[in-house]
Amino acid sequence: MKKIIVWFRKDLRVHDNPALWEAVLQGTVLPLYIWSEEEEFEYKDSAASKCWLHHSLHSLKQRLAEHGLNLTVRSGRSFEVLTEFISETEADAVFFNSRYEPSIAYRDNEIAKRLTQQGFDIRSYNSHLLFPSEFILNQKAEPYKVFTSFWKRVQQEVVNPPLPIPLDMVGSDTKYRSLHIDELKLVPSGNWTTKLNGHMMPGEQNGINQWLAFSTFEPERYVKDRDIPFALGTSLLSPYFASGDLSVKAVWHAAKTLSEASDEPLVHESLLAFMRQLVWREFAYHQLIHFPKIDQLPLRNRFMSFPWRTSTEDFNRWKKGLTGYPLVDAGMRELWETGTIHNRVRMVVASFLVKHLLISWKDGHDWFKETLVDLDIAVNAMGWQWVTGSGIDSAPYFRIFNPIIQSEKFDSKGDYIRKWIPELQALPNKHIHRPWEAPIEILEQADIQLGSTYPLPMVEHSFARNRALEAYATIKNI
């Protein structure tokens, strides 16, 4: 019987896993996970997502054990570990699901070439995306540069149905040398990561449960509440997609089926809006594949000359949620506390850093990279370039979110602000969005001393807006 190594990576699940499915059909399955920190260039500084990975690996190990398979865990350079494991197991083949981060894709191609030359059967599959990596091109056979066109095209295509969990998995009776997952030291010691653990529920079954909770409890709420940070109107699925705990194709088809089965127009509208967000994620990978330096350099060359400010003090105030703008501060504190941040607020805090403070998008990108449990290199890079205006399909340079108006519109009663900024809890709704305008007696009643218990705004909005427009004007004609 053919012995097949299934090399797990960002596909930490047994449902809709093409590499696992094909291996089960063809022979004995030898599950392997390799942690190679020196090769994980795009993720090596992501402390939060490594915490998630730690728990997802425990979940995968358990899921495989339920089907009679032992997960072997190793660390080191991937080619060397694979070669060693092939020798130990006398394996005939290595099956894996593709990754698209530039350095990883290059590494995988090199490994596949070398192992193929040695006579091994090496196969890769699309698991992380709705479509194969270079499938969606425009009529000129070029990558799409406008999301609306990409979205229209995708709606004309068929997403392959997800694969079920394979039955009758056959593994080896031999237990090979394996590290304990804790030995990978993915979770840094310290209070911060301990705190993050209290907010995380990683793993395949938790991902499935989260989808079921989102899709069965008033799915029409998505279109009404997804921009309201306190309403819990979003799906909360992003960390499961990022880690591969949950299949995006499985969720796409489940959403499509649910929409087709409903007679409620608002359910259709909500699920279509949700599926559009799945395609937004796809568009991010579309850009990463065709513009592999998107996480390092602006896609619009003129932004290479943008007059960014350098201010460690201002950057630290933004990171710590001490800007003096309550919605911005609430978002940054949510991020530090939980490893995630509401999508609407994510745009507001990013805009504030880039346009109010004129601090480079790359600094914000790197902070998110470190602190997001749902870190996805493609989505993170595209999001920051979108807000900045430096991406191929970006927000107009003159769109500068007013953090006060955003706060009043999407957190009108201040529920989100009160949750994350306890020092403002006693302020009435009228003043919670702009505490610096509150009368002295109101501040005293709320036990607030501006500049002491809560900061004054670090920059005045109209001044910051004009300064940003002047800065953008310097590169407009480059």
Stockholm file with secondary structure:
# STOCKHOLM 1.0

chainA/1-478         MKKIIVWFRKDLRVHDNPALWEAVLQGTVLPLYIWSEEEEFEYKDSAASKCWLHHSLHSLKQRLAEHGLNLTVRSGRSFEVLTEFISETEADAVFFNSRYEPSIAYRDNEIAKRLTQQGFDIRSYNSHLLFPSEFILNQKAEPYKVFTSFWKRVQQEVVNPPLPIPLDMVGSDTKYRSLHIDELKLVPSGNWTTKLNGHMMPGEQNGINQWLAFSTFEPERYVKDRDIPFALGTSLLSPYFASGDLSVKAVWHAAKTLSEASDEPLVHESLLAFMRQLVWREFAYHQLIHFPKIDQLPLRNRFMSFPWRTSTEDFNRWKKGLTGYPLVDAGMRELWETGTIHNRVRMVVASFLVKHLLISWKDGHDWFKETLVDLDIAVNAMGWQWVTGSGIDSAPYFRIFNPIIQSEKFDSKGDYIRKWIPELQALPNKHIHRPWEAPIEILEQADIQLGSTYPLPMVEHSFARNRALEAYATIKNI
#=GR chainA/1-478 SS CEEEEEEESSCCCSTTCHHHHHHHHHEEEEEEEEECTTTCTTTTTCHHHHHHHHHHHHHHHHHHHHTTCCCEEEESCHHHHHHHHHHHHTCCEEEEECCCSHHHHHHHHHHHHHHHHTTCEEEEECCSSSSCTTCCCCTTSCCCCCHHHHHHHHTTSCCCCCCCCCSSCCBCSSCCCCCCGGGGCCSCCSHHHHHHHTTCCCSHHHHHHHHHHHHHSCTTHHHHHTTCTTTTCSCCCHHHHHHTSSCHHHHHHHHHHHHHHCCCHHHHHHHHHHHHHHHHHHHHHHHHHHSTTTTTSCSSGGGGGCCCBCCHHHHHHHHHTCSSCHHHHHHHHHHHHHSCCCHHHHHHHHHIIIIISCBCHHHHHHHHHHHCTTCCHHHHHHHHHHHHTCSSSCCCTTCCCCHHHHHHHHSTTCHHHHHHCGGGTTSCHHHHTCGGGSCHHHHHHTTCCBTTTBCCCSSCHHHHHHHHHHHHHTTTTC
#=GC SS_cons         CEEEEEEESSCCCSTTCHHHHHHHHHEEEEEEEEECTTTCTTTTTCHHHHHHHHHHHHHHHHHHHHTTCCCEEEESCHHHHHHHHHHHHTCCEEEEECCCSHHHHHHHHHHHHHHHHTTCEEEEECCSSSSCTTCCCCTTSCCCCCHHHHHHHHTTSCCCCCCCCCSSCCBCSSCCCCCCGGGGCCSCCSHHHHHHHTTCCCSHHHHHHHHHHHHHSCTTHHHHHTTCTTTTCSCCCHHHHHHTSSCHHHHHHHHHHHHHHCCCHHHHHHHHHHHHHHHHHHHHHHHHHHSTTTTTSCSSGGGGGCCCBCCHHHHHHHHHTCSSCHHHHHHHHHHHHHSCCCHHHHHHHHHIIIIISCBCHHHHHHHHHHHCTTCCHHHHHHHHHHHHTCSSSCCCTTCCCCHHHHHHHHSTTCHHHHHHCGGGTTSCHHHHTCGGGSCHHHHHHTTCCBTTTBCCCSSCHHHHHHHHHHHHHTTTTC
//
